[in-house]
Amino acid sequence: FATRIAKYARHAASFMLHFAHGGLLVAGLIVTLFIASRIANHGVQGLSVGSLIGNSSPSVAVEELVPEVEPVAVADSTPAKLSPDLQRVKGYIAKRYQVSAVALEPLLAAAQQTGRSVGVDPLLLVAVMAIESRFNPFAESPMGAQGLMQVIPKWHPDKVDVKSDKGAMFNPDTNIRVGALVLKEYIQSTGSVERALQQYNGSSDPATPYANKVMAVKAQLSQAARSGGRIVGV
C-alpha cells in the first residue's frame, strides 16, 4: 500500500511539473507576442524615409511623406473699377435694356479702359453697343457682323486675325477694342464723329440717320450719368 502511495505521489508530482512547465511556456508565448506587437507598432510609427529608400538616416518621419495641400489661388478676374458716371450708367442700362447689371460690369469696364487708351469717348462706345447688339456679345448679323459692336472681321484684317481664332470677335474685350480702333480711324479720316458713325454703319446717307440714333443714345447715357441713372420720360 505504501508502495502504491509513493507511486501515485510520483505521478502527481510529475503531472504538476509538466502542467507548471506548460503554463509557463504559454505565458511566455503570450508575453512575447504582446511585446513583439508593441515593438512592431512603434516601429511603423517611427519608420523613416531613410529606412524606406535604404538610407539609414532617421531624420524624416513617415508623416512628412504626405505633402501639405496648398489651396489653389484663383486668378483675379475682377474688372477695372468703373468710374462713378459709368456706375450710374450701368444701373440705367440694366433697366432700359433688361440686362444683368453683373454681366454689364465687365463690358462697361472694357469700354472705359479701351476708350481711354484709344482716345474715343467710352460713352460713345457704349452707345454703339446699345444700337448694334443691345449688349449681346454673341450677336451676329446676316452680313457677318459679330459681337457687341457688330464688327465684320473680313473688313478689318489688320486689327483682328480671325483665321487663327474664329471666335475672336465674340470676346467682349477684343470686340470693343477692334470697334474702338475702327471708330478712331474713321473719325480721323472724316474729321467728324457723325460721319465716322455713318461710315461705321456702312452708309453714306448725308442725313446721317444711324449717327443720329447713336448720338441720341449717348445723350441719354450722359444724362443718366449726371442724374444718378434716372432719365425722365424714358
DAMOKA-V991141 format. One record per residue. N is the residue number from 1. PHI is phi in whole degrees, -180 to 180 (999 if undefined). OMEGA is omega in radians with two decimals (none if undefined). D_CENTER is the distance of its C-alpha to the mean C-alpha in whole Angstrom. Layout:
# DAMOKA-V991141
N & PHI & OMEGA & D_CENTER
N & PHI & OMEGA & D_CENTER
This chain:
# DAMOKA-V991141
1 & 999 & 3.10 & 103
2 & -62 & 3.12 & 102
3 & -64 & -3.14 & 101
4 & -65 & 3.13 & 99
5 & -62 & 3.14 & 98
6 & -64 & 3.13 & 97
7 & -64 & -3.14 & 95
8 & -64 & -3.14 & 93
9 & -64 & 3.13 & 92
10 & -64 & 3.11 & 91
11 & -63 & -3.13 & 89
12 & -64 & 3.14 & 87
13 & -65 & 3.12 & 87
14 & -64 & -3.14 & 85
15 & -63 & -3.14 & 83
16 & -64 & -3.14 & 82
17 & -64 & 3.12 & 81
18 & -64 & -3.12 & 79
19 & -64 & 3.14 & 77
20 & -65 & -3.13 & 76
21 & -63 & 3.12 & 75
22 & -64 & 3.12 & 73
23 & -62 & 3.10 & 71
24 & -65 & 3.14 & 71
25 & -65 & 3.14 & 69
26 & -64 & 3.13 & 67
27 & -62 & 3.12 & 66
28 & -63 & 3.11 & 65
29 & -64 & 3.14 & 63
30 & -62 & 3.13 & 61
31 & -63 & 3.14 & 61
32 & -62 & 3.13 & 60
33 & -64 & -3.14 & 57
34 & -63 & -3.14 & 56
35 & -64 & -3.14 & 56
36 & -64 & -3.13 & 54
37 & -66 & 3.11 & 51
38 & -66 & 3.12 & 51
39 & -64 & 3.14 & 51
40 & -64 & -3.14 & 48
41 & -62 & 3.13 & 46
42 & -67 & 3.13 & 46
43 & -67 & 3.13 & 46
44 & -68 & -3.12 & 42
45 & -66 & -3.10 & 41
46 & -97 & -3.12 & 42
47 & -60 & -3.09 & 41
48 & -105 & 3.07 & 40
49 & -61 & -3.13 & 38
50 & -61 & 3.14 & 41
51 & -71 & 3.13 & 43
52 & -73 & -3.06 & 40
53 & -107 & 3.08 & 40
54 & 92 & 3.12 & 44
55 & -92 & -3.09 & 44
56 & -81 & -3.11 & 46
57 & -74 & -3.11 & 44
58 & -96 & -2.97 & 43
59 & -75 & -3.07 & 40
60 & -113 & -3.12 & 37
61 & -83 & -3.12 & 37
62 & -60 & -3.11 & 35
63 & -57 & -3.10 & 33
64 & -77 & 3.08 & 31
65 & -68 & -3.11 & 31
66 & -87 & -3.10 & 28
67 & -72 & 3.06 & 25
68 & -72 & -3.13 & 23
69 & -84 & 3.12 & 19
70 & -85 & 3.08 & 17
71 & -65 & -3.13 & 14
72 & -75 & 3.14 & 11
73 & -77 & 3.12 & 10
74 & -85 & -3.14 & 6
75 & -61 & -3.14 & 6
76 & -78 & -3.14 & 8
77 & -107 & -3.12 & 7
78 & -66 & -3.13 & 10
79 & -69 & 3.10 & 13
80 & -59 & -3.10 & 16
81 & -67 & 3.14 & 18
82 & -74 & 3.03 & 21
83 & -67 & 3.11 & 25
84 & -55 & 3.13 & 27
85 & -62 & -3.13 & 28
86 & -72 & 3.03 & 25
87 & -62 & 3.12 & 24
88 & -70 & 3.10 & 27
89 & -63 & -3.14 & 27
90 & -58 & 3.12 & 24
91 & -63 & 3.13 & 25
92 & -65 & -3.12 & 28
93 & -63 & -3.12 & 26
94 & -57 & 3.14 & 24
95 & -78 & -3.04 & 28
96 & -68 & -3.06 & 30
97 & -108 & 3.12 & 27
98 & 53 & 3.13 & 26
99 & -121 & 3.13 & 22
100 & -61 & 3.08 & 20
101 & -63 & 3.11 & 19
102 & -66 & 3.12 & 16
103 & -70 & 3.14 & 15
104 & -72 & -3.03 & 18
105 & -51 & -3.12 & 16
106 & -68 & 3.13 & 14
107 & -68 & 3.13 & 17
108 & -69 & 3.10 & 20
109 & -64 & 3.11 & 18
110 & -66 & 3.10 & 18
111 & -63 & 3.13 & 22
112 & -63 & -3.09 & 23
113 & -68 & -3.12 & 21
114 & -67 & 3.13 & 23
115 & -59 & 3.13 & 26
116 & -68 & -3.09 & 27
117 & -75 & -3.11 & 26
118 & -85 & -3.11 & 28
119 & 97 & 3.09 & 31
120 & -123 & -3.14 & 30
121 & -56 & 3.13 & 30
122 & -56 & 3.12 & 27
123 & -67 & 3.07 & 29
124 & -68 & 3.09 & 30
125 & -63 & 3.14 & 27
126 & -65 & 3.12 & 26
127 & -64 & 3.10 & 29
128 & -64 & 3.10 & 29
129 & -61 & -3.14 & 26
130 & -63 & -3.12 & 28
131 & -74 & -3.00 & 31
132 & -75 & -2.99 & 29
133 & -134 & -3.04 & 26
134 & 53 & 3.04 & 26
135 & 67 & 3.04 & 23
136 & -101 & -3.08 & 22
137 & -69 & -3.11 & 19
138 & -107 & -3.14 & 21
139 & -68 & 3.08 & 24
140 & -149 & -3.09 & 27
141 & -91 & 3.07 & 31
142 & -60 & 3.14 & 33
143 & -85 & 3.12 & 34
144 & 96 & 3.06 & 31
145 & -72 & -2.96 & 29
146 & -127 & 2.94 & 25
147 & 77 & -3.02 & 23
148 & -58 & -3.08 & 23
149 & -104 & 3.04 & 26
150 & 50 & 3.09 & 27
151 & -88 & 3.05 & 28
152 & -94 & -2.98 & 30
153 & -59 & -3.05 & 28
154 & -65 & 3.12 & 32
155 & -86 & -3.08 & 33
156 & -135 & -3.12 & 31
157 & -67 & 3.12 & 31
158 & -77 & -3.08 & 31
159 & -109 & 3.13 & 28
160 & -151 & 3.12 & 25
161 & -106 & -3.13 & 26
162 & -88 & 3.09 & 25
163 & -69 & 3.12 & 27
164 & -84 & 3.13 & 24
165 & -144 & -3.07 & 21
166 & -68 & -3.14 & 23
167 & -98 & -3.05 & 20
168 & -59 & -3.05 & 20
169 & -76 & 3.07 & 21
170 & -93 & 2.98 & 19
171 & -86 & -3.05 & 16
172 & -54 & -3.12 & 17
173 & -62 & 3.13 & 17
174 & -64 & -3.09 & 19
175 & -63 & -3.13 & 21
176 & -65 & -3.14 & 22
177 & -64 & -3.13 & 23
178 & -66 & 3.12 & 25
179 & -60 & 3.12 & 27
180 & -66 & 3.11 & 27
181 & -64 & 3.11 & 29
182 & -64 & 3.12 & 31
183 & -61 & 3.14 & 32
184 & -60 & 3.13 & 33
185 & -63 & -3.13 & 35
186 & -71 & 3.10 & 37
187 & -64 & 3.14 & 38
188 & -68 & -3.09 & 39
189 & -79 & -3.10 & 41
190 & -98 & -3.13 & 42
191 & 76 & -3.10 & 43
192 & -150 & 3.10 & 42
193 & -65 & -3.11 & 38
194 & -63 & 3.14 & 40
195 & -67 & 3.09 & 41
196 & -64 & 3.11 & 38
197 & -66 & 3.10 & 36
198 & -62 & 3.11 & 39
199 & -67 & 3.08 & 39
200 & -59 & 3.14 & 35
201 & -81 & -3.13 & 36
202 & 77 & -3.11 & 38
203 & -126 & 3.08 & 41
204 & -110 & -3.13 & 45
205 & -62 & -3.12 & 46
206 & -65 & 3.12 & 48
207 & -76 & 3.10 & 47
208 & 49 & -3.13 & 43
209 & -65 & -3.14 & 42
210 & -65 & 3.14 & 39
211 & -61 & 3.13 & 39
212 & -64 & 3.12 & 40
213 & -65 & -3.13 & 38
214 & -64 & -3.11 & 35
215 & -67 & 3.08 & 37
216 & -66 & 3.09 & 38
217 & -65 & 3.11 & 34
218 & -61 & 3.10 & 33
219 & -64 & 3.10 & 36
220 & -66 & 3.12 & 35
221 & -64 & 3.12 & 31
222 & -65 & 3.12 & 34
223 & -66 & 3.11 & 36
224 & -64 & 3.12 & 32
225 & -65 & -3.12 & 31
226 & -81 & -3.01 & 35
227 & -102 & 3.11 & 35
228 & 76 & 3.07 & 32
229 & 91 & -3.12 & 31
230 & -106 & 3.10 & 34
231 & -124 & -3.11 & 36
232 & -71 & 3.08 & 40
233 & 86 & 3.12 & 41
234 & -116 & none & 37
